[in-house]
Amino acid sequence: MREAGPVGDSGAPAWVPEEVDRKRSRLLAAMQRWGSTDLDALHRTSVDDPEWFWRAVVDDLDITFDTPFERVRDDSEGKPFPRWFVGGSLNAAMLCAHRHAGGPIAGKEAVVYEGDSGQRRSLTYTELDREVRRFAANLLRLGVVRGDRVVLFLPVVPEAVIAYLGCAMIGAISVPAFTGYGAEALATRLRDAEAVVLVTADGTTRRGKRIPLKQTADEALESAPSVRHVVVVRHLADGVDIHSGRDIYWDQLDHDPEPAATVATDANDPLTIIYTSGTTGAPKGIVHSHAGFAVKAAVDFAYGFDIHEDDVIAWIADMGWMLGPLLIMGGLQLGATIVLTEGVPDYPSSRRLWDIAERNGVTFQGIAPTAARAVMSSSDGDFGDLGSIRAFASTGEAWDEPTWRWLFETVGRSRRPIVNYSGGTETGGGILVSYPFLPMEPACFNGPLPGMDVAVRNAAGDPVTGEVGELTVHNTWPGMTHAFWHDRERYLQTYWKRWEGVWLHGDLASVDTQGNWRIHGRSDDTIKVSGRRVGPAEIEAAVLKDPRIVEAAVIGAPDEQRGQRVVAFVVARPGDLDLDDLTQTAVHHVGRSFAPTLHVVATVPKTKNGKVMRRAIRARHLGESQGDLSSLDPATPIDDIPTHQQAGVQA
């Protein structure tokens, strides 16, 4: 690793697409219809002429509006508060379920559930639509009206998809909640959303161990008085307490209710509120609308991932994180099959993802870098028959190059691209992507998504190439949050305060002269040593070049002489270890300017969806308040991190 970070021009690409990859591309096909032969020129047009571009997208991807919109964007309330597809109406349930139920893919599997213990259930598009209509009608019977909030505290079972689209159908607002939350974290979201109904399950499992969702829900409801009804899915069917008059099992809902009408929701009507977890402060309710979320999801999946009707998409994604709703809106809207996977990628064996892929004919396999490292560390090298997989995908965190190469070269045999994808809950999808029809370098992105005017800015606010800076977006786009739920001022302070008219995303990034982009971690995790800034993910990637190390988490700790010093917590492979040698190897890879203090630990604390909890790690190590730990995976306890005092004693 160069001491300023690997941000300059790179060498030969690892993935070079063939003609078949270009012929498959939905974006290149659309460009041909639009009379465009140059991707850079099209991208500039998508930014400069949004009225033309987004109309062309809606037509190309068959995003059917019940009432045609009059204009694409209205920013009369100011740049941070645009309204999209003004005057139009459409409903997400129509796009994802209704219109497919009577067409040529009616009998095709829409949703597949793969359980933690090997269970499998599925719904065809016809079955999905029937269940969505039934659940929507039952919500009306429970007194839910348009605009009411319904919290979904559910594992990734088919009922989660049904509930999400059932809410949309009647104009209610779904609020997906992460199944790893404790009672107070769930209660906070119930209270903030003023939810009237909670949909949950008796429990779920993780690594074969029962997680009591209903018990957690009951405790949360003690301080959430707005909730009138609780619908309980018998997922484990092992019996839970039922509160008479409030609770009802899903299978006891009316099987033949009075049909409900699909509401002609306004394009900007709220569809869903997705709360970010955060480690400090109240959670932020990210508001997405029917049209904006639908259009952004369709663009990212069709043009970024190149998803077609014959695709089968598998990803481990909790409904409470952005990726869960995005799979529904992107995959089902385009007529693909989505495979929802409960649990973790390396239980009951390191072959789990490959077995699921083989069983379901998966064509587009999502896997996060953390998950890939977990599978890699326990893999026996048998990946089964991956013949159906045409591409991998990843999102949520930065790659280290050794793990990227293992997935690309060893698992994918250098024949399957890794579609790297980065955005956020608040953006409604991606900012950067690795287009599979373009060459790509390891652990990089090869361009911004259509309609996203992206730049890296230095501390002075100037766009820069070849150095690490803040990832920014200079325009607005469908899918961006309609502020925060009941908190417009906090939204402005979070994304729009630093530079006038510029969206500050909160990621450190770089782009070289060849158009290769990299993410270097969250900017609020930035480490500054002797005035030189570096992202922790960059140092983690360098530390992980040592094959003896399987996980790494890097933080900055106060240092009187240099401002901060680098501290790395690493999980090593079993065997005799020489800490001095590990440290020297790390210094060799990282460079002396950012030489880390190394601590070997049993586990690196992560969220239940695999993200390293750096801020909590830093707080634990420095003896500060650790904030909200409700998303912490109990298999990676925070107590595994030594405090500064403990580390000093050990030294």
Backbone hydrogen bonds, N-H to C=O, Kabsch-Sander energy under -0.5 kcal/mol:
donor,donor_aa,acceptor,acceptor_aa,energy
5,G,2,R,-2.5
7,V,5,G,-2.2
14,A,440,M,-1.5
15,W,440,M,-2.3
16,V,14,A,-0.5
21,D,18,E,-0.8
22,R,18,E,-1.5
23,K,19,E,-2.6
24,R,20,V,-1.4
25,S,21,D,-0.9
29,A,25,S,-1.7
30,A,26,R,-2.2
31,M,27,L,-2.6
32,Q,28,L,-1.9
33,R,29,A,-1.9
34,W,30,A,-2.1
35,G,32,Q,-1.0
36,S,31,M,-3.2
39,L,37,T,-0.5
42,L,38,D,-2.3
43,H,39,L,-2.7
44,R,40,D,-2.2
45,T,41,A,-2.1
46,S,42,L,-2.6
47,V,43,H,-1.2
48,D,44,R,-2.9
49,D,45,T,-2.9
53,F,49,D,-2.6
54,W,50,P,-2.2
55,R,51,E,-0.8
56,A,52,W,-2.4
57,V,53,F,-2.3
58,V,54,W,-2.3
59,D,55,R,-1.9
60,D,56,A,-2.7
61,L,57,V,-2.7
62,D,59,D,-0.9
63,I,58,V,-2.3
64,T,62,D,-1.2
66,D,89,S,-1.8
67,T,89,S,-1.6
70,E,86,V,-3.6
71,R,86,V,-1.0
74,D,83,R,-2.5
78,G,75,D,-1.9
81,F,78,G,-1.9
83,R,74,D,-2.3
85,F,72,V,-3.2
86,V,71,R,-1.5
88,G,85,F,-2.0
89,S,67,T,-1.7
90,L,265,T,-1.9
94,M,91,N,-0.7
95,L,91,N,-1.7
96,C,92,A,-2.3
97,A,93,A,-1.9
98,H,93,A,-2.1
99,R,94,M,-2.1
100,H,97,A,-0.9
101,A,97,A,-1.2
101,A,98,H,-0.8
102,G,98,H,-0.6
103,G,100,H,-0.9
106,A,103,G,-1.7
108,K,105,I,-1.6
110,A,123,L,-3.2
111,V,123,L,-1.7
112,V,338,I,-2.6
113,Y,121,R,-3.5
114,E,340,L,-2.8
115,G,113,Y,-0.5
115,G,119,Q,-3.1
118,G,115,G,-1.5
121,R,113,Y,-1.8
123,L,111,V,-2.3
125,Y,105,I,-0.5
125,Y,108,K,-1.8
126,T,106,A,-2.4
128,L,124,T,-3.0
129,D,125,Y,-2.4
130,R,126,T,-2.2
131,E,127,E,-2.3
132,V,128,L,-2.5
133,R,129,D,-2.4
134,R,130,R,-2.0
135,F,131,E,-2.7
136,A,132,V,-2.5
137,A,133,R,-2.1
138,N,134,R,-1.9
139,L,135,F,-2.2
140,L,136,A,-1.8
141,R,137,A,-1.7
142,L,138,N,-1.4
143,G,140,L,-1.7
144,V,139,L,-2.4
147,G,171,G,-2.2
148,D,145,V,-2.4
150,V,173,I,-2.6
151,V,197,V,-2.2
152,L,175,V,-1.9
153,F,151,V,-0.7
153,F,199,V,-2.7
154,L,152,L,-0.9
157,V,155,P,-2.0
160,A,157,V,-1.8
161,V,157,V,-0.8
162,I,158,P,-2.2
163,A,159,E,-2.7
164,Y,160,A,-2.1
165,L,161,V,-2.4
166,G,162,I,-2.7
167,C,163,A,-2.3
168,A,164,Y,-1.6
169,M,165,L,-2.3
170,I,166,G,-1.1
170,I,167,C,-0.6
171,G,168,A,-1.3
172,A,167,C,-2.0
173,I,148,D,-3.5
174,S,172,A,-0.6
174,S,271,L,-1.8
175,V,150,V,-2.4
177,A,152,L,-2.6
181,Y,178,F,-1.8
186,L,182,G,-2.1
187,A,183,A,-2.9
188,T,184,E,-2.5
189,R,185,A,-1.3
190,L,186,L,-2.4
191,R,187,A,-2.7
192,D,188,T,-2.4
193,A,189,R,-2.3
194,E,190,L,-0.7
195,A,190,L,-1.9
196,V,149,R,-2.4
197,V,149,R,-1.0
198,L,229,H,-2.2
199,V,151,V,-3.0
200,T,198,L,-0.5
200,T,231,V,-3.0
201,A,153,F,-0.6
202,D,233,V,-2.2
204,T,211,I,-1.9
206,R,209,K,-2.0
209,K,206,R,-1.8
211,I,204,T,-3.3
213,L,211,I,-1.6
214,K,202,D,-1.3
216,T,212,P,-2.0
217,A,213,L,-2.8
218,D,214,K,-2.7
219,E,215,Q,-1.8
220,A,216,T,-2.3
221,L,217,A,-2.5
222,E,218,D,-0.6
222,E,219,E,-0.8
223,S,220,A,-1.7
224,A,221,L,-1.3
227,V,224,A,-1.4
228,R,196,V,-2.8
229,H,196,V,-1.5
230,V,246,R,-2.5
231,V,198,L,-2.5
232,V,230,V,-0.5
232,V,248,I,-2.5
233,V,200,T,-2.7
233,V,231,V,-0.5
235,H,233,V,-2.0
244,S,242,I,-0.7
246,R,243,H,-1.8
247,D,243,H,-2.9
248,I,230,V,-2.4
250,W,232,V,-3.0
252,Q,249,Y,-1.5
253,L,250,W,-1.6
263,V,169,M,-2.9
263,V,261,A,-0.6
265,T,263,V,-2.1
267,A,88,G,-2.3
269,D,266,D,-2.0
271,L,288,H,-3.5
272,T,288,H,-1.8
273,I,174,S,-2.4
274,I,286,I,-2.4
275,Y,176,P,-0.6
275,Y,273,I,-0.6
276,T,284,K,-2.1
285,G,283,P,-0.5
286,I,274,I,-2.1
286,I,284,K,-1.0
287,V,285,G,-0.6
287,V,483,A,-1.4
288,H,272,T,-2.6
288,H,286,I,-0.5
290,H,269,D,-1.8
291,A,267,A,-2.1
292,G,267,A,-0.7
293,F,289,S,-1.9
294,A,290,H,-1.3
295,V,291,A,-2.8
296,K,292,G,-2.4
297,A,293,F,-2.3
298,A,294,A,-2.2
299,V,295,V,-2.4
300,D,296,K,-2.5
301,F,297,A,-2.4
302,A,298,A,-2.6
303,Y,299,V,-2.5
304,G,299,V,-1.0
304,G,300,D,-0.8
305,F,300,D,-1.9
307,I,301,F,-2.5
311,D,308,H,-1.7
313,I,337,T,-3.2
314,A,312,V,-0.5
314,A,364,F,-2.3
315,W,339,V,-1.5
317,A,315,W,-0.9
321,W,318,D,-1.3
324,G,318,D,-0.8
324,G,321,W,-1.2
326,L,322,M,-2.2
327,L,323,L,-2.3
328,I,324,G,-1.5
329,M,325,P,-2.7
330,G,326,L,-3.0
331,G,327,L,-1.7
332,L,327,L,-0.8
332,L,328,I,-1.3
333,Q,328,I,-0.7
334,L,330,G,-1.4
335,G,332,L,-1.3
336,A,331,G,-2.4
337,T,311,D,-2.3
338,I,110,A,-2.6
339,V,313,I,-3.6
340,L,112,V,-3.3
340,L,338,I,-0.6
341,T,315,W,-1.0
342,E,114,E,-2.6
342,E,340,L,-0.5
347,Y,344,V,-1.0
352,R,349,S,-1.6
353,L,345,P,-0.8
355,D,351,R,-2.7
356,I,352,R,-2.5
357,A,353,L,-2.4
358,E,354,W,-2.4
359,R,355,D,-2.5
360,N,356,I,-2.0
361,G,357,A,-1.0
362,V,357,A,-2.0
363,T,312,V,-2.2
364,F,312,V,-2.2
365,Q,391,A,-2.1
366,G,314,A,-3.4
366,G,364,F,-0.6
367,I,393,A,-3.0
372,A,368,A,-2.7
373,R,369,P,-2.4
374,A,370,T,-2.0
375,V,371,A,-2.5
376,M,372,A,-2.9
377,S,373,R,-2.3
378,S,374,A,-0.9
378,S,375,V,-0.5
379,S,375,V,-0.9
379,S,376,M,-0.5
383,F,381,G,-0.8
386,L,384,G,-0.9
389,I,386,L,-1.2
390,R,363,T,-2.6
391,A,363,T,-1.5
392,F,417,P,-2.8
393,A,365,Q,-2.0
394,S,419,V,-1.9
404,W,400,D,-2.2
405,R,401,E,-2.9
406,W,402,P,-2.1
407,L,403,T,-2.4
408,F,404,W,-2.8
409,E,405,R,-3.2
410,T,405,R,-0.9
410,T,406,W,-1.1
411,V,406,W,-2.2
412,G,407,L,-2.4
414,S,408,F,-3.0
415,R,412,G,-2.2
419,V,392,F,-3.2
419,V,417,P,-0.7
420,N,418,I,-1.3
421,Y,394,S,-1.7
422,S,432,L,-2.2
424,G,429,G,-1.8
427,T,424,G,-0.6
428,G,424,G,-0.8
428,G,425,T,-0.8
429,G,424,G,-1.0
431,I,422,S,-3.8
432,L,422,S,-2.0
433,V,447,G,-2.7
434,S,420,N,-1.4
435,Y,433,V,-0.7
438,L,435,Y,-1.5
440,M,15,W,-1.9
444,C,441,E,-1.6
445,F,517,W,-2.1
446,N,433,V,-1.0
447,G,433,V,-1.0
449,L,431,I,-2.3
452,M,449,L,-1.7
453,D,451,G,-0.6
454,V,452,M,-1.1
455,A,472,T,-2.1
457,R,470,E,-2.3
458,N,462,D,-2.3
461,G,458,N,-2.0
464,V,456,V,-2.8
466,G,511,V,-2.7
469,G,509,A,-2.6
470,E,457,R,-2.8
471,L,507,D,-2.8
472,T,455,A,-2.7
473,V,503,W,-2.0
474,H,453,D,-3.1
480,M,477,W,-1.6
481,T,426,E,-2.6
482,H,287,V,-2.5
483,A,481,T,-1.6
485,W,285,G,-2.5
487,D,484,F,-2.0
491,Y,487,D,-1.3
492,L,488,R,-2.2
493,Q,489,E,-2.5
494,T,490,R,-2.1
495,Y,491,Y,-2.1
496,W,492,L,-2.2
497,K,492,L,-0.5
502,V,499,W,-2.0
503,W,473,V,-2.9
504,L,495,Y,-2.7
504,L,502,V,-0.6
505,H,471,L,-2.0
505,H,503,W,-0.8
506,G,471,L,-0.6
508,L,521,G,-3.6
509,A,469,G,-2.8
510,S,518,R,-1.9
512,D,516,N,-1.8
515,G,512,D,-1.9
517,W,445,F,-2.9
517,W,515,G,-0.6
518,R,510,S,-2.4
520,H,508,L,-3.3
523,S,506,G,-2.8
524,D,506,G,-0.5
525,D,522,R,-1.5
526,T,523,S,-1.4
527,I,534,V,-2.8
529,V,527,I,-0.6
529,V,532,R,-2.6
530,S,528,K,-0.6
530,S,562,R,-3.1
532,R,529,V,-2.2
533,R,531,G,-0.5
534,V,527,I,-2.4
537,A,520,H,-0.8
538,E,520,H,-0.6
538,E,535,G,-0.8
539,I,535,G,-1.2
540,E,536,P,-2.8
541,A,537,A,-2.2
542,A,538,E,-1.5
543,V,539,I,-2.7
544,L,540,E,-2.2
545,K,542,A,-1.4
546,D,543,V,-1.7
549,I,546,D,-2.2
550,V,571,V,-2.9
551,E,571,V,-1.3
553,A,569,F,-2.2
555,I,567,V,-2.5
557,A,565,R,-2.6
559,D,563,G,-1.6
563,G,559,D,-2.0
564,Q,562,R,-1.3
565,R,557,A,-2.5
567,V,555,I,-2.5
568,A,597,T,-3.1
569,F,553,A,-3.0
570,V,568,A,-0.5
570,V,599,H,-2.8
571,V,551,E,-2.1
572,A,570,V,-0.5
573,R,548,R,-2.9
579,L,577,L,-0.7
582,L,578,D,-2.7
583,T,579,L,-2.7
584,Q,580,D,-2.5
585,T,581,D,-2.4
586,A,582,L,-2.3
587,V,583,T,-2.6
588,H,584,Q,-2.2
589,H,585,T,-2.0
590,V,586,A,-2.7
591,G,587,V,-3.0
594,F,591,G,-1.0
595,A,592,R,-1.4
597,T,566,V,-2.5
598,L,596,P,-0.6
599,H,568,A,-2.5
601,V,570,V,-2.9
601,V,599,H,-0.5
607,T,611,K,-2.6
608,K,631,S,-1.6
610,G,607,T,-2.2
613,M,605,P,-2.2
614,R,612,V,-1.5
617,I,613,M,-2.3
618,R,614,R,-3.0
619,A,615,R,-2.3
620,R,616,A,-2.6
621,H,617,I,-2.7
622,L,618,R,-2.3
623,G,619,A,-0.8
623,G,620,R,-0.8
624,E,619,A,-2.9
628,D,279,T,-1.2
629,L,627,G,-0.6
632,L,629,L,-1.7
633,D,606,K,-3.0
636,T,633,D,-2.6
640,D,637,P,-1.5
641,I,638,I,-1.9
644,H,621,H,-2.9
647,A,643,T,-3.0
648,G,644,H,-1.9
649,V,645,Q,-2.1
650,Q,646,Q,-2.7
651,A,647,A,-2.0
